[in-house]
């Protein structure tokens, strides 16, 4: 079975993380795979090439349709002759489906990794694509995989064909994302912090969806009661060159309590070093991989109630309303004030939750079953 993946972009993100885990751990040598990115080379391009997976970049510009580059996409599909095409994210769902129709009508499986609450949760161009996809969901895809129950339900509500949809929750490679017992000491040394400092981290790209301003306001509130806390932010665009973040932090006099690390490749180490991992998203999340990965490392999470976050975290951490810095600060304080015994119990429960319900073998098995069901040998 030849598998072709088409994805919007290979910048770091949740869907990209799932794609990488699939191709890296597929374990079926008789199933050759290829990846096409609709954009230019980005952070994860080299990772895929290092796995020995053929990779092509169409180099489309955001928001612009280029018929010559689209024709190149059609040509690649014709030449590769896949038995099944998996598309990742809305624009790839649309362009991949149209290109397949013009190439060899290979069955296409859409991938949904977003909770669509309303038009204002995405750009207008994306909302328009989603409306088009909902209208053609009865005819274009062979199947539609949603990465969370909330993504499934909100897209059914949006008009997607429920008879073609299923949920395959994101799974974590627990051999890779696991507790690093040396991390707390080494990370605090790297960040030039005292070993007694408590660490609260958020690892997400700089984007309105992630609502960094609520995180910063909550940090200001917590520091009024606890001065031994440092807030560690990492992700694309979250570095000292980000003038907005620097200004928001500095004008509150919190520069000594923040570290902006930018994109990192040592995530298990960072997760393991935190007392709490947070996601303060305001909208759009389906099943955030950053929370799953942190929990696999045994770190309790405090996050906003978006998508499947509440059902993921349950009793292993705290869930608060979005855009509510006071509630976020209170939840952080609640976890930091736990006794060592109660805190360690949260750590254990978080890890067990991922091992039981969000593991990589279960996710791989589901994708393989769906691909084999809908593949069509060329």
Phi, psi and omega in degrees: 000115178271127185245132176242127176255132175238125185226150182304309190206154176252026166291158183294130179190175183296311180298321179297322178297319178295317178302312180300317180295322179298307187287330181286329187244014184302314173073016180238099182295338179279003179243078178298146182229154176219151179237136172240126171260134180287345181254195179278179176300137178221192192306320188270357180301313181295326179299317181292318178297324179294337177278355181080019180268127176302137185222135176231147177241126182276335175065038174287145175273141180304130176079004182234134177262125180245108184298329179292315180290325175296320177299326177294322176299315178299318181297317181298317179297317178300314183290322184282328179053062180287158174271337177207146178241126172256121176257147185236115177083160196302310184295324176292324176303314183288305184292323178296320179294316180294318180295321178297320179299323181278340182271277184219016176058038174297138177302135182246133176247119180280150175240121181252124182228040184210145173262113185268096182273318179196176184298331185279356179276354177219168175296155181301319181297321178291318178301319179297317178299318180297320178297318177298315180297319180298322180293321184263008183294341178283338188240330186278308184273151169282329181200163180227121179257125174255140185273358179204162179291325178292321177297318177302306187292318182292331178279330170298314178299332182276354176110004177293150182288106185296335182290345180255004191254147172213163179249126171235104185291150179302142178240150183249138173282097185285352171284331179268312180268093180213163184300130171256104186293345180266355192293318185300316180291313186291321180291319178295325174295317179300319184273003179057053180240151175294148183295338180280352182295135175272139184246129173239123186240149168227127186239093186203150179297160177279109185200145180307328179304322186281344173053058179299333182293323176295320176301314183294318178295321177295321178299318179300319180293317182294323182294341175293336181249333182225114184265355185262031183246139172238139183254123186250118179246135177216157180139169181301124179082000182255076183215182185291348176279352181279101185295323181297311180297316179301316182295314181297323180285314186291323182290345174263003178068031186251014187300330179283349183253009180232146171229124179252112192255349183070199180289137181230154177244008180247050188297318177304323178294315180295313178304315184293337184274347185275148168280326179216139168250136186235152167223118185258028186303145180265338183192168163086337184295146175254290174217091191298123180295327182299324178288318178300316182293318179297317180296324177298331177275002178081026179253124179296149183241144170237122187213165178279153186278078179235137178063225181267017185302316183297317181287335175290309187281312182046233186277001184275355182196217180223144178235133183231167178292146177292157176058035181229084184299327179296317179293323180294314179298319180296320179293320175301312182299320180302315180290317181295334181275356180296151172294162180302321180295315181291322178296315179297328176294320176299316180302314180296315181296322179298313181296317181294326179298316179291315180302322185278321192238346184226050185259157183294316181303320179294319179295314179301315181300319181292316178297317180298317180298316181292316180300315182292327180294320188254358180291153179224103183307132182266000000 
